[in-house]
Amino acid sequence: MSTKSHQHDVLVIGGGAAGMTLALKLSQDYQVAMLCKDVTSEGSTYYAQGGVAAVLDEYDSIDSHIQDTLVAGAGLCHEDVVKYTVEQSPAVIQWLVDLGVKFDVETQANGRQEFHLTQEGGHSHRRVIHAADATGKEIGSTLATQVREQPNITVFEHHAAVDLITADMIGQPGKRCIGAYVLNLETQEVELFQARFVVLATGGASKVYLYTSNPDTASGDGIAMAWRAGCRVGNMEFNQFHPTCLYHPLAKSFLISEALRGEGARLVLKDGTRFMQDFDQREELAPRDIVARAIDHEMKRLGCDCVYLDITHKGKDFITAHFPTIYARCLELGIDITEQPIPVVPAAHYTCGGIKTDIHGATDIPNLYAVGEASFTGLHGANRMASNSLLECMVFAGAAADHIQQQDAKSSPHLLIPAWDESQVTDSDEDVVIAHNWDELRRFMWDYVGIVRTDKRLQRARRRVRLLNQEVDEYYSNYKITNDLLELRNLITVADLIIQSAMQRKESRGLHYTLNYPTLQSVGKDTILVPPNYG
Ligand SMILES: Cc1cc2nc3c(=O)[nH]c(=O)nc-3n(C[C@H](O)[C@H](O)[C@H](O)COP(=O)(O)OP(=O)(O)OC[C@H]3O[C@@H](n4cnc5c(N)ncnc54)[C@H](O)[C@@H]3O)c2cc1C
């Protein structure tokens, strides 16, 4: 059967905040294809509860937001990138408001209506604009409505990109990106998507860990595809663990937003004793890594399955008005958060590292861009500050769209690309290998490459990941691809990149904490991994 082929000006792989913003910004002048592995509403964007950090209050300042971000990033933020991002924040919010995003407002004493801003860990001001506790859903659904109204954007749901195609792969000079092979998950056929520009907006890789707050789409596909194609990746050792995911057998990855701590919720042990004061003078408002490590420490010390977050003292009216989603979800599971503390555990939440880009979102490969959580722009340094990530998605999608428009005159026409070759593979009769290796990978990443690391644990993890890599490579060469196989292959690549990066960092900094090197080195350096086919 011949390979189905599509041609567009721009191929955007991923339909979260980053991908949709970019598609919208280019839709006036370009034919855009936007791929989603699942439906458009399945991605981290839709799960974001807290909000977007932006300088909107007259008593706040760009400089203060920059300083807070630099402090959270523990010496590794790229200051020019932080400044650029923060300076764009008011314009990004205005763009969203103009599109129809409804953020919460409150009436001031003087009768004026202003945005209600919350304060989250690491921020020295109230500067997180939000739509109750379902900000991502509000932003995501508004962007999706706009995307669907643009005749120049074609959305392909249930289409999983397999690998990027570069000119040299088909014997042409140069290495520019010219498209991707994509598995249509409804027909199980691989299709060819050709484009003059390709954008990776595939989100993060937190699914590499057993416990995560992320949806199933977060399997690091874009990072793995870019690495295979020859892009450098940076700072993959910095994995943010959210301190407070709901601990309940039926609550798959349900996050208890940081905003609860911002509004005064207290972390307590089963007997009601507070403990954050023993770890940091900012107590519950300390940055996430410190809170996650404190919880991990208490859980290991006491051998308990979870700790508790108590907001009952704020009263029912306040809680139900500010946290309706969390209140409703917990109540469904039999926990009335207005009357009892919430059982919580840490879970993998955010991938700070990713595909190395410049300030325009451009990667090492010409005509290939990376935006959103898949990218490593230098904004987050060694630790992402809460609510800077949605901001980054929109700022860098805008920057990449501008850059594509500037490069356009130089771009070449579509090349002839060979069809996907399946002549040497058969249907698998051993799917158990995939299921087993999925579990094994995510468990050892949790145990050995999690919140607290050691050299020995990292070495153990490396041995295992190399073995899994061999098995899955062999499997990939012999059997027809499925989405599970693609995700497993990508997760193994990402796990390997995380382990390699963690082994290179001989210090504890930000989110990377190792018992072998508990102190900070005087000079902070990014960890940049270079693929064998780079350049
Ligand atoms: C529970 C939760 C709460 C959060 N709260 C906040 C918050 O309050 N504030 C904040 O700033 N950040 C928050 N974050 C982080 C933030 O939501 C994410 O960093 C951000 O939404 C990432 O957006 P994105 O567009 O890069 O990726 P995503 O929104 O994850 O979208 C990725 C897209 O890529 C697609 N995709 C992936 N692989 C492929 C492939 N191979 N082929 C085709 N498509 C593919 C997916 O289908 C999806 O459409 C939160 C995250 C979570 C999980």
The ligand as an SDF file (V2000), in Angstrom:
LIG
                    3D

 53 58  0  0  0  0  0  0  0  0999 V2000
   -1.2880   18.9740   36.5800 C   0  0  0  0  0  0  0  0  0  0  0  0
   -0.4500   20.0880   36.0080 C   0  0  0  0  0  0  0  0  0  0  0  0
   -0.5880   21.3770   36.4890 C   0  0  0  0  0  0  0  0  0  0  0  0
    0.1850   22.4170   35.9670 C   0  0  0  0  0  0  0  0  0  0  0  0
   -0.0190   23.6870   36.4170 N   0  0  0  0  0  0  0  0  0  0  0  0
    0.6460   24.7060   35.8160 C   0  0  0  0  0  0  0  0  0  0  0  0
    0.3510   26.0550   36.1500 C   0  0  0  0  0  0  0  0  0  0  0  0
   -0.5160   26.3360   36.9620 O   0  0  0  0  0  0  0  0  0  0  0  0
    1.0560   27.0320   35.5170 N   0  0  0  0  0  0  0  0  0  0  0  0
    2.0190   26.7650   34.5900 C   0  0  0  0  0  0  0  0  0  0  0  0
    2.6230   27.7010   34.0530 O   0  0  0  0  0  0  0  0  0  0  0  0
    2.3000   25.4930   34.2600 N   0  0  0  0  0  0  0  0  0  0  0  0
    1.6300   24.4670   34.8290 C   0  0  0  0  0  0  0  0  0  0  0  0
    1.9040   23.1850   34.4660 N   0  0  0  0  0  0  0  0  0  0  0  0
    2.8820   22.9560   33.3980 C   0  0  0  0  0  0  0  0  0  0  0  0
    2.2720   23.3450   32.0710 C   0  0  0  0  0  0  0  0  0  0  0  0
    0.9190   22.9550   32.0540 O   0  0  0  0  0  0  0  0  0  0  0  0
    3.0050   22.6820   30.9240 C   0  0  0  0  0  0  0  0  0  0  0  0
    4.3840   22.9160   31.0390 O   0  0  0  0  0  0  0  0  0  0  0  0
    2.5240   23.2430   29.5980 C   0  0  0  0  0  0  0  0  0  0  0  0
    1.1230   23.1420   29.5090 O   0  0  0  0  0  0  0  0  0  0  0  0
    3.1690   22.4900   28.4630 C   0  0  0  0  0  0  0  0  0  0  0  0
    2.5430   22.8960   27.2790 O   0  0  0  0  0  0  0  0  0  0  0  0
    3.0490   22.3170   25.9140 P   0  0  0  0  0  0  0  0  0  0  0  0
    2.2400   22.9680   24.8540 O   0  0  0  0  0  0  0  0  0  0  0  0
    4.5270   22.4200   25.8300 O   0  0  0  0  0  0  0  0  0  0  0  0
    2.7210   20.7590   26.0030 O   0  0  0  0  0  0  0  0  0  0  0  0
    1.3480   19.9780   26.2990 P   0  0  0  0  0  0  0  0  0  0  0  0
    0.2720   20.8610   26.7490 O   0  0  0  0  0  0  0  0  0  0  0  0
    1.7080   18.8240   27.1580 O   0  0  0  0  0  0  0  0  0  0  0  0
    0.9490   19.4520   24.8620 O   0  0  0  0  0  0  0  0  0  0  0  0
    1.7470   18.4950   24.1990 C   0  0  0  0  0  0  0  0  0  0  0  0
    1.0590   18.1480   22.8940 C   0  0  0  0  0  0  0  0  0  0  0  0
    1.9510   17.3510   22.1100 O   0  0  0  0  0  0  0  0  0  0  0  0
    1.2560   16.2360   21.5930 C   0  0  0  0  0  0  0  0  0  0  0  0
    2.2450   15.1900   21.3190 N   0  0  0  0  0  0  0  0  0  0  0  0
    3.1580   14.6570   22.1440 C   0  0  0  0  0  0  0  0  0  0  0  0
    3.8970   13.7420   21.4870 N   0  0  0  0  0  0  0  0  0  0  0  0
    3.4310   13.7150   20.2130 C   0  0  0  0  0  0  0  0  0  0  0  0
    3.7660   12.9780   19.0550 C   0  0  0  0  0  0  0  0  0  0  0  0
    4.7290   12.0600   19.0510 N   0  0  0  0  0  0  0  0  0  0  0  0
    3.0560   13.2010   17.9200 N   0  0  0  0  0  0  0  0  0  0  0  0
    2.0440   14.1030   17.8920 C   0  0  0  0  0  0  0  0  0  0  0  0
    1.6850   14.8430   18.9600 N   0  0  0  0  0  0  0  0  0  0  0  0
    2.3730   14.6370   20.1000 C   0  0  0  0  0  0  0  0  0  0  0  0
    0.2420   15.9040   22.6490 C   0  0  0  0  0  0  0  0  0  0  0  0
   -0.7910   15.1260   22.0940 O   0  0  0  0  0  0  0  0  0  0  0  0
   -0.2030   17.3190   23.0510 C   0  0  0  0  0  0  0  0  0  0  0  0
   -1.1520   17.7950   22.1330 O   0  0  0  0  0  0  0  0  0  0  0  0
    1.1430   22.1360   34.9700 C   0  0  0  0  0  0  0  0  0  0  0  0
    1.2810   20.8410   34.4910 C   0  0  0  0  0  0  0  0  0  0  0  0
    0.4940   19.8240   34.9920 C   0  0  0  0  0  0  0  0  0  0  0  0
    0.6440   18.4400   34.4450 C   0  0  0  0  0  0  0  0  0  0  0  0
  1  2  1  0
  2  3  1  0
  2 52  2  0
  3  4  2  0
  4  5  1  0
  4 50  1  0
  5  6  2  0
  6  7  1  0
  6 13  1  0
  7  8  2  0
  7  9  1  0
  9 10  1  0
 10 11  2  0
 10 12  1  0
 12 13  2  0
 13 14  1  0
 14 15  1  0
 14 50  1  0
 15 16  1  0
 16 17  1  0
 16 18  1  0
 18 19  1  0
 18 20  1  0
 20 21  1  0
 20 22  1  0
 22 23  1  0
 23 24  1  0
 24 25  2  0
 24 26  1  0
 24 27  1  0
 27 28  1  0
 28 29  2  0
 28 30  1  0
 28 31  1  0
 31 32  1  0
 32 33  1  0
 33 34  1  0
 33 48  1  0
 34 35  1  0
 35 36  1  0
 35 46  1  0
 36 37  1  0
 36 45  1  0
 37 38  2  0
 38 39  1  0
 39 40  1  0
 39 45  2  0
 40 41  1  0
 40 42  2  0
 42 43  1  0
 43 44  2  0
 44 45  1  0
 46 47  1  0
 46 48  1  0
 48 49  1  0
 50 51  2  0
 51 52  1  0
 52 53  1  0
M  END
$$$$
